[in-house]
């Protein structure tokens, strides 16, 4: 599937649903919003991956029916690489980091909601971006002389989808925001780079070990590169898949 087909498929799938929802909701008389801003903390990545993850979002009320939301976070994923990848390769110290960013546009279904936005049921498109990088040293043994190398990885994902959620507002200030259903069309890309005194079969074994770790964390990522070769052969990831989004956020409305 090339990029043009991907964009056309997203447009054909999600745009009619948004038009239908907006058209069937215009008959309702919406309540005027009390406040126009919500700052939220998203604990979902912290629960799924690591307590070190920190993700915040900001929702801006545009009018009695619509809002826009931006999310940005620092992510620490569980390490994909083990202490020893294959029999003669040992992982030594390293570094890793990750991030996520999200843009949402929400249509609040005022016909079904009895309170002003941002309280109530909503539907809308979203675009998310994830990135994860790591770098580690490699200690190659046994060897007659000390032999070292390194491995670097860079993985990313784009998700374009449609979400359905509900947001509670308590005491006109505190919010509980839940995305209940969020299917997406997702693109996963990435690459690894191995340096050191290694032959082709050892590099392929390292890629295979990383691939096994990757799909154990993210089962939807089963992989061929655009050339038709496997990740184990090339160290590159380039695939489209069906994704999903869900989250819970706690916020302050002002």
Buried (B, 14 or more C-beta within 10 A) or exposed (E): EEEEEBEEBBEEBBEEEBEEBBEEBEEBEBBEBBBBBBBBBBBBBBEEBEEEBBBBBBBEBBEBBBBBBEBBBBBBBEBBBEEEBBEBBBBEEBEBEBBBBBEBBBBBBBEEBEBBBBBBBBBBBBBBBBBBBBBBBBBBEEEEEEBEBBBBBBBBBBBBBBBBBBBEBEEEEEBBBEBEEBBBBBBBBBBBEBEBEBEEEBBBBBBBBBBEBBBEBBEEBBBBBEEEEBBBBBBBBBBBBEBBBEBBBEBEBE
